[in-house]
């Protein structure tokens, strides 16, 4: 009965959901290095850092919204987050009633993981920031930027409205397999010296600046650049529509 009344109350309020209530949840789970961790949210940011630990530690901030603070608190009470294994991957699972629409809540994650963990992160409205993670990464958002520092060479990052910054770890970088795309935003990649990769960069409204030694292998102009860095063993694929591209 409580769920039914709450659902009717929020629906009747229309767009008047200006009041907020926040609840913080802390979770932990043993996790072997080299495994995959998956987390997703519709509204909210994701922050992850790699450390010399043997488990996963998650702090999730749930923000409920409603016409009153009491309604917002009821929303947060309906949402449960837990860590569950699915095969070889550890997943942050969000349980909520089917009637609870995305506009009534957001979830922000702060995550500590073994440094060699691989990642699968997605959000729709929010940014993603990753530091000192050396596994392969798949990072996706629609409205928000992506920022990675001290990471290894397997990064697939995609956003629609936001900039992307990637800084590779000098000691951990091996084979490069990086694809970055955004529609409205710039791309900045910072690499260590003696990088080996096929470079393919393009923009529609913006410029391309490559500050590393490159052997030109294809079209080069203000908005397109194809070349080979070092022996060209890896891949660096960069795409934006409205924004510039810089490779340092």
Residue frames relative to the residue before (quaternion, step in Angstrom):
aa qw qx qy qz dx dy dz
X 1.0000 0.0000 0.0000 0.0000 0.00 0.00 0.00
X 0.6243 0.5501 -0.3388 0.4392 3.57 0.99 -0.74
X 0.6555 0.5081 -0.3122 0.4632 3.58 0.93 -0.89
X 0.6515 0.5221 -0.3190 0.4485 3.57 0.95 -0.84
X 0.6749 0.4914 -0.2969 0.4637 3.59 0.86 -0.89
X 0.6484 0.5208 -0.3170 0.4558 3.56 0.97 -0.86
X 0.6494 0.5253 -0.3197 0.4474 3.57 0.94 -0.86
X 0.6594 0.4946 -0.3031 0.4782 3.57 0.97 -0.86
X 0.6409 0.5420 -0.3254 0.4354 3.57 0.96 -0.84
X 0.6959 0.4607 -0.2826 0.4730 3.58 0.85 -0.90
X 0.6457 0.5201 -0.3314 0.4503 3.59 0.94 -0.81
X 0.6635 0.5125 -0.3083 0.4496 3.57 0.96 -0.83
X 0.6347 0.5626 -0.3301 0.4144 3.56 1.16 -0.57
X 0.3440 -0.7530 0.4961 0.2618 3.58 1.23 -0.29
X 0.7990 -0.2607 0.2095 0.4997 3.58 -0.85 -0.97
X 0.5162 0.6526 -0.4144 0.3687 3.59 1.26 -0.03
X 0.3084 0.7318 -0.5377 0.2832 3.57 0.29 1.30
X 0.1923 0.8465 -0.4733 0.1498 3.57 0.90 0.95
X 0.6347 0.5246 -0.3458 0.4498 3.60 1.16 -0.38
X 0.1791 -0.8041 0.5640 0.0578 3.57 -1.11 0.78
X 0.0301 -0.7510 0.6577 0.0509 3.51 -1.34 0.45
X 0.1699 -0.8150 0.5505 0.0622 3.59 -0.79 1.04
X 0.0487 -0.7658 0.6411 0.0139 3.51 -1.15 0.78
X 0.2124 -0.7823 0.5760 0.1056 3.58 -0.92 0.92
X 0.1157 -0.7829 0.6110 0.0209 3.53 -0.95 1.03
X 0.1236 -0.7794 0.6101 0.0710 3.59 -0.92 0.89
X 0.0369 -0.8025 0.5936 -0.0480 3.54 -0.91 1.04
X 0.0062 -0.7869 0.6166 0.0230 3.56 -1.18 0.48
X 0.0037 0.7860 -0.6172 0.0372 3.54 -1.20 0.63
X 0.5009 -0.6224 0.4911 0.3473 3.61 -0.98 0.72
X 0.0514 0.7999 -0.5936 0.0720 3.56 -1.01 0.83
X 0.3649 -0.7356 0.5302 0.2110 3.54 -0.76 1.04
X 0.5594 -0.5858 0.4561 0.3685 3.61 -1.09 0.61
X 0.7679 0.3736 -0.2726 0.4433 3.54 -1.12 0.70
X 0.5495 0.6031 -0.4046 0.4131 3.60 1.25 -0.07
X 0.4914 -0.6419 0.5065 0.3000 3.57 -1.38 0.14
X 0.1238 -0.7702 0.6217 0.0697 3.56 -1.03 0.89
X 0.1157 -0.8078 0.5778 0.0152 3.56 -0.89 1.01
X 0.1047 0.7729 -0.6202 0.0838 3.56 -0.97 0.92
X 0.0262 0.8042 -0.5929 0.0334 3.54 -1.05 0.76
X 0.0273 0.7663 -0.6417 0.0167 3.53 -1.21 0.61
X 0.4500 -0.6749 0.4993 0.3046 3.59 -1.15 0.45
X 0.7784 0.1034 -0.0384 0.6180 3.56 0.92 -0.97
X 0.6345 0.5158 -0.3826 0.4301 3.56 -0.52 1.16
X 0.4579 -0.6782 0.5133 0.2587 3.52 -1.31 0.40
X 0.2184 -0.7426 0.6160 0.1461 3.54 -1.33 0.35
X 0.0353 -0.7780 0.6269 -0.0223 3.56 -0.85 1.08
X 0.0510 0.8067 -0.5856 0.0606 3.59 -0.83 0.95
X 0.0524 -0.7854 0.6167 0.0086 3.55 -1.08 0.82
X 0.3457 -0.7302 0.5552 0.1977 3.52 -1.12 0.76
X 0.0067 0.7923 -0.6082 0.0471 3.55 -1.03 0.88
X 0.5528 -0.5733 0.4709 0.3794 3.55 -1.31 0.10
X 0.3474 0.7067 -0.5275 0.3188 3.56 0.40 1.28
X 0.3885 -0.7314 0.5171 0.2164 3.57 -1.24 0.40
X 0.7402 0.3283 -0.2302 0.5398 3.57 1.10 0.62
X 0.4773 -0.6321 0.5281 0.3062 3.51 -1.39 -0.03
X 0.0570 -0.7842 0.6177 0.0114 3.57 -0.93 0.95
X 0.0530 -0.8229 0.5641 -0.0416 3.56 -0.64 1.17
X 0.0795 -0.7347 0.6713 0.0572 3.52 -1.09 0.88
X 0.0474 -0.8086 0.5860 -0.0202 3.56 -0.55 1.20
X 0.1637 -0.7719 0.6086 0.0836 3.55 -0.84 1.02
X 0.1438 -0.7897 0.5950 0.0413 3.55 -0.56 1.22
X 0.0869 -0.7897 0.6069 0.0229 3.57 -0.77 1.07
X 0.1584 -0.7870 0.5920 0.0713 3.56 -0.62 1.16
X 0.1726 -0.7771 0.5991 0.0860 3.55 -1.19 0.63
X 0.1622 0.7842 -0.5859 0.1246 3.54 -1.10 0.72
X 0.6833 -0.4753 0.3464 0.4326 3.60 -1.26 0.06
X 0.7683 0.1405 -0.1089 0.6149 3.60 1.23 -0.43
X 0.6440 -0.5034 0.3962 0.4181 3.56 -1.27 0.30
X 0.6271 0.5444 -0.3354 0.4447 3.59 1.03 -0.75
X 0.6480 0.4979 -0.3158 0.4822 3.58 1.00 -0.79
X 0.6413 0.5227 -0.3215 0.4606 3.58 1.00 -0.83
X 0.6431 0.5122 -0.3243 0.4679 3.59 1.01 -0.76
X 0.6265 0.5340 -0.3342 0.4590 3.59 1.03 -0.73
X 0.6083 0.5486 -0.3494 0.4549 3.58 1.09 -0.69
X 0.6771 0.4849 -0.3075 0.4602 3.60 0.81 -0.94
X 0.6309 0.5447 -0.3365 0.4382 3.60 1.07 -0.67
X 0.6480 0.5307 -0.3179 0.4443 3.60 1.19 -0.48
X 0.6930 0.4826 -0.2598 0.4683 3.59 1.22 -0.41
X 0.0534 -0.7859 0.6160 -0.0090 3.54 -0.86 1.04
X 0.1213 -0.7786 0.6132 0.0554 3.58 -1.02 0.85
X 0.0609 0.7928 -0.6034 0.0602 3.56 -0.94 0.88
X 0.3917 -0.6861 0.5605 0.2485 3.55 -1.28 0.40
X 0.0427 0.8071 -0.5838 0.0775 3.55 -0.73 1.10
X 0.3959 -0.6867 0.5533 0.2563 3.55 -1.14 0.66
X 0.0271 -0.7510 0.6597 0.0062 3.54 -1.10 0.85
X 0.7847 -0.1128 0.0235 0.6091 3.54 0.03 1.29
X 0.7923 -0.2523 0.2185 0.5107 3.57 -0.78 -1.06
X 0.6546 0.5078 -0.3215 0.4586 3.60 1.20 0.09
X 0.2954 -0.7106 0.6103 0.1879 3.52 -1.23 0.66
X 0.1266 -0.8276 0.5468 -0.0043 3.56 -0.71 1.15
X 0.3192 -0.6829 0.6198 0.2182 3.55 -1.11 0.77
X 0.1233 -0.8273 0.5479 0.0106 3.56 -0.28 1.33
X 0.1826 -0.7717 0.6034 0.0837 3.56 -0.93 0.98
X 0.1116 -0.7782 0.6167 0.0400 3.56 -0.73 1.12
X 0.1583 0.7699 -0.6017 0.1418 3.57 -0.83 1.05
X 0.5970 -0.5547 0.4229 0.3964 3.59 -1.18 0.39
X 0.5880 -0.6039 0.4071 0.3519 3.57 -1.07 0.69
X 0.6681 0.5250 -0.3156 0.4224 3.59 1.04 -0.73
X 0.5993 0.5993 -0.3663 0.3841 3.62 1.17 -0.45
X 0.2740 -0.7977 0.5210 0.1309 3.56 -0.36 1.27
X 0.6486 -0.5593 0.3668 0.3632 3.54 -1.23 0.65
X 0.6391 0.5629 -0.3427 0.3966 3.61 1.01 -0.67
X 0.6420 0.5496 -0.3246 0.4248 3.58 1.22 -0.32
X 0.8148 0.1427 -0.0810 0.5560 3.61 1.18 -0.13
X 0.1081 -0.7475 0.6462 0.1095 3.52 -1.37 0.29
X 0.1757 -0.7627 0.6141 0.1014 3.55 -1.26 0.50
X 0.0996 -0.7775 0.6203 0.0281 3.56 -0.80 1.09
X 0.1925 -0.8055 0.5559 0.0711 3.55 -0.85 1.06
X 0.0303 -0.7179 0.6932 0.0559 3.51 -1.26 0.69
X 0.0362 -0.8496 0.5194 -0.0844 3.55 -0.48 1.27
X 0.1407 -0.7479 0.6442 0.0762 3.55 -1.09 0.86
X 0.0078 0.8223 -0.5629 0.0835 3.57 -0.79 1.08
X 0.6003 -0.4873 0.4523 0.4446 3.59 -1.26 0.16
X 0.5856 -0.6445 0.3613 0.3334 3.59 -0.88 0.91
X 0.7118 0.4603 -0.2659 0.4591 3.62 1.06 -0.65
X 0.3750 0.7351 -0.4815 0.2952 3.60 1.25 0.24
X 0.3114 -0.6893 0.6145 0.2243 3.55 -1.24 0.59
X 0.2551 -0.8019 0.5322 0.0935 3.59 -1.11 0.70
X 0.0272 -0.7324 0.6791 0.0403 3.50 -1.30 0.63
X 0.0827 0.8182 -0.5541 0.1293 3.58 -0.09 1.35
X 0.0711 0.7863 -0.6126 0.0371 3.56 -1.08 0.74
X 0.0949 0.7420 -0.6618 0.0490 3.52 -1.19 0.73
X 0.4085 -0.7037 0.5167 0.2664 3.57 -1.21 0.36
X 0.7883 0.0986 -0.0322 0.6065 3.56 0.89 -0.97
X 0.6390 0.4903 -0.3674 0.4650 3.56 -0.02 1.26
X 0.4789 -0.6712 0.4941 0.2757 3.54 -1.27 0.38
X 0.2471 -0.7327 0.6136 0.1603 3.54 -1.35 0.33
X 0.0089 0.7852 -0.6180 0.0376 3.56 -0.92 0.97
X 0.0174 -0.8020 0.5946 -0.0536 3.55 -0.79 1.10
X 0.0077 0.8077 -0.5892 0.0196 3.57 -0.94 0.89
X 0.8752 0.0853 -0.0778 0.4698 3.52 -1.12 0.85
X 0.4443 0.6237 -0.4956 0.4098 3.54 1.01 0.91
X 0.2050 -0.8371 0.5034 0.0614 3.57 -0.67 1.13
X 0.5487 0.5990 -0.4055 0.4192 3.58 1.26 0.03
X 0.6659 -0.4648 0.3835 0.4398 3.56 -1.34 0.00
X 0.1390 -0.8159 0.5603 0.0317 3.57 -1.02 0.82
X 0.0734 -0.7357 0.6713 0.0521 3.51 -1.15 0.83
X 0.0146 0.8243 -0.5571 0.1002 3.58 -0.41 1.30
X 0.0632 0.8224 -0.5573 0.0957 3.56 -0.68 1.08
X 0.1402 0.7432 -0.6493 0.0797 3.55 -1.06 0.88
X 0.4087 -0.7001 0.5220 0.2653 3.58 -1.24 0.33
X 0.7915 0.0965 -0.0301 0.6027 3.57 0.84 -0.99
X 0.6448 0.4787 -0.3637 0.4721 3.55 -0.02 1.29
X 0.4792 -0.6698 0.4898 0.2859 3.53 -1.23 0.44
X 0.2675 -0.7236 0.6126 0.1718 3.53 -1.37 0.30
X 0.0050 0.8021 -0.5941 0.0608 3.57 -0.77 1.07
X 0.0266 0.7959 -0.6017 0.0618 3.57 -0.67 1.13
X 0.0091 0.7990 -0.6010 0.0178 3.57 -0.92 0.87
X 0.8305 0.1282 -0.1449 0.5224 3.54 -1.16 0.76
X 0.4149 0.6872 -0.4837 0.3488 3.58 0.85 1.03
X 0.5318 -0.6161 0.4770 0.3317 3.55 -1.31 0.31
X 0.7435 -0.5335 0.2506 0.3157 3.54 -1.30 0.09
X 0.6479 0.5046 -0.3406 0.4579 3.62 1.20 0.03
X 0.2310 0.7752 -0.5365 0.2405 3.55 0.08 1.36
X 0.0192 -0.7472 0.6642 0.0104 3.55 -0.89 1.01
X 0.0543 0.8167 -0.5639 0.1097 3.58 -0.40 1.25
X 0.0335 0.8109 -0.5793 0.0754 3.55 -0.82 1.03
X 0.1227 0.7515 -0.6439 0.0749 3.55 -1.03 0.90
X 0.4183 -0.6945 0.5187 0.2714 3.56 -1.24 0.32
X 0.7910 0.0983 -0.0288 0.6032 3.57 0.87 -0.99
X 0.6382 0.4908 -0.3710 0.4628 3.55 -0.06 1.28
X 0.4629 -0.6658 0.5123 0.2827 3.54 -1.26 0.43
X 0.2417 -0.7535 0.5957 0.1375 3.56 -1.27 0.46
X 0.0238 -0.7790 0.6265 -0.0139 3.56 -0.91 1.03
X 0.0186 -0.7911 0.6107 -0.0288 3.56 -0.85 1.03
X 0.0266 -0.7701 0.6374 -0.0003 3.57 -0.88 0.99
X 0.2771 -0.7944 0.5234 0.1352 3.56 -0.55 1.18
X 0.4809 -0.6490 0.5130 0.2906 3.53 -1.17 0.70
X 0.4774 -0.7155 0.4329 0.2696 3.57 -0.67 1.09
X 0.7436 0.4278 -0.2350 0.4569 3.58 0.86 -0.92
X 0.7413 0.4348 -0.2314 0.4559 3.59 1.01 -0.78
X 0.5348 0.6477 -0.4118 0.3534 3.61 1.19 -0.35
X 0.0289 -0.7791 0.6262 -0.0031 3.56 -0.82 1.05
X 0.8126 -0.0472 0.0552 0.5783 3.61 -0.50 -1.10
X 0.3098 -0.7710 0.5357 0.1506 3.56 -0.88 0.98
X 0.1324 0.7514 -0.6376 0.1064 3.55 -0.89 1.02
X 0.2319 0.8012 -0.4986 0.2362 3.54 0.35 1.31
X 0.0150 -0.7697 0.6377 -0.0252 3.54 -0.94 1.04
X 0.0021 0.7999 -0.5974 0.0574 3.57 -0.72 1.10
X 0.0841 0.7957 -0.5964 0.0637 3.56 -0.91 0.91
X 0.0807 0.7449 -0.6611 0.0406 3.51 -1.21 0.71
X 0.4088 -0.6994 0.5199 0.2709 3.56 -1.19 0.39
X 0.7916 0.1013 -0.0294 0.6019 3.56 0.86 -1.00
X 0.6449 0.4840 -0.3637 0.4665 3.54 -0.02 1.26
X 0.4967 -0.6511 0.4911 0.2970 3.53 -1.28 0.38
X 0.2535 -0.7271 0.6146 0.1712 3.54 -1.36 0.29
X 0.0064 0.7875 -0.6154 0.0331 3.56 -0.89 0.99
X 0.0399 -0.7963 0.6030 -0.0261 3.57 -0.73 1.12
X 0.1137 -0.7796 0.6145 0.0411 3.55 -0.83 1.05
X 0.0788 -0.8248 0.5595 -0.0193 3.55 -0.59 1.18
X 0.4930 -0.5986 0.5184 0.3605 3.58 -1.25 0.34
X 0.6492 -0.5119 0.3779 0.4168 3.57 -1.23 0.18
X 0.8158 0.2718 -0.2087 0.4660 3.54 -1.34 0.33
X 0.2453 0.7751 -0.5363 0.2270 3.56 0.94 0.90
X 0.1892 -0.7760 0.5936 0.0984 3.57 -1.08 0.79
X 0.3560 0.7259 -0.5221 0.2715 3.59 -0.57 1.14
X 0.4197 -0.6032 0.6021 0.3121 3.49 -1.37 0.38
X 0.1785 -0.7973 0.5720 0.0724 3.58 -0.71 1.09
X 0.0429 0.7733 -0.6288 0.0692 3.54 -0.82 1.09
X 0.1041 0.8155 -0.5541 0.1311 3.59 -0.28 1.26
X 0.0930 0.7959 -0.5949 0.0639 3.56 -1.04 0.79
X 0.0085 -0.7589 0.6511 0.0060 3.53 -1.26 0.62
X 0.4044 -0.7014 0.5247 0.2630 3.57 -1.22 0.39
X 0.7835 0.0828 -0.0272 0.6153 3.56 0.91 -0.96
X 0.6287 0.4795 -0.3669 0.4901 3.54 0.07 1.29
X 0.4075 -0.6958 0.5306 0.2611 3.56 -1.28 -0.08
X 0.3270 -0.7263 0.5749 0.1872 3.56 -1.31 0.38
X 0.0332 -0.7908 0.6108 -0.0203 3.55 -0.86 1.01
X 0.0457 -0.7935 0.6066 -0.0160 3.58 -0.66 1.15
X 0.1234 -0.8339 0.5377 0.0131 3.56 -0.49 1.24
X 0.5789 0.5317 -0.3809 0.4868 3.56 1.27 0.45
X 0.5863 -0.5638 0.4264 0.3956 3.62 -1.14 0.49
X 0.0402 0.8069 -0.5824 0.0897 3.58 -0.73 1.09
X 0.2804 -0.7099 0.6198 0.1824 3.53 -1.14 0.76
X 0.3679 -0.7506 0.5047 0.2157 3.58 -0.56 1.14
X 0.0699 -0.8169 0.5725 0.0035 3.57 -0.84 1.04
X 0.8006 0.1579 -0.0853 0.5717 3.60 1.20 -0.14
X 0.8173 -0.2429 0.1881 0.4874 3.52 -1.22 -0.58
X 0.0074 0.7814 -0.6234 0.0264 3.54 -0.99 0.90
X 0.2733 0.7110 -0.6204 0.1866 3.56 -0.78 1.09
X 0.7997 -0.3099 0.1959 0.4754 3.57 -1.24 -0.28
X 0.8123 0.2819 -0.1154 0.4975 3.59 0.99 -0.80
X 0.7555 0.2842 -0.1934 0.5577 3.62 1.24 0.02
X 0.0496 0.7943 -0.6026 0.0583 3.56 -1.00 0.82
X 0.0475 0.7694 -0.6353 0.0476 3.55 -0.88 1.03
X 0.2230 0.7817 -0.5507 0.1894 3.53 -0.72 1.07
X 0.4003 -0.6934 0.5494 0.2392 3.52 -1.35 0.04
X 0.1863 -0.7650 0.6110 0.0816 3.53 -0.86 1.07
X 0.8109 0.0557 -0.0901 0.5755 3.58 -0.67 1.06
X 0.7880 -0.2701 0.2204 0.5074 3.58 -0.88 -0.97
X 0.4784 -0.7192 0.4065 0.2977 3.57 1.29 0.06
X 0.3199 0.7912 -0.4779 0.2082 3.61 1.12 0.52
X 0.7548 0.3636 -0.2089 0.5044 3.60 1.03 -0.65
X 0.4124 -0.6895 0.5369 0.2573 3.54 -1.31 -0.29
X 0.0057 0.7524 -0.6583 0.0210 3.55 -1.04 0.94
X 0.0076 0.8257 -0.5548 0.1014 3.54 -0.15 1.39
X 0.0114 0.8312 -0.5489 0.0877 3.60 -0.43 1.25
X 0.0471 0.8081 -0.5819 0.0789 3.57 -0.77 1.09
X 0.1585 0.7384 -0.6514 0.0724 3.56 -1.06 0.85
X 0.3923 -0.7065 0.5322 0.2525 3.55 -1.23 0.41
X 0.7928 0.0961 -0.0236 0.6014 3.57 0.85 -1.02
X 0.6571 0.4663 -0.3522 0.4762 3.55 -0.03 1.29
X 0.4820 -0.6650 0.4915 0.2897 3.53 -1.26 0.36
X 0.2812 -0.7290 0.6010 0.1679 3.53 -1.38 0.32
X 0.0190 -0.7885 0.6145 -0.0162 3.56 -0.91 0.96
X 0.0661 -0.7620 0.6438 0.0242 3.56 -0.95 0.96
X 0.1417 -0.8125 0.5645 0.0319 3.54 -0.53 1.25
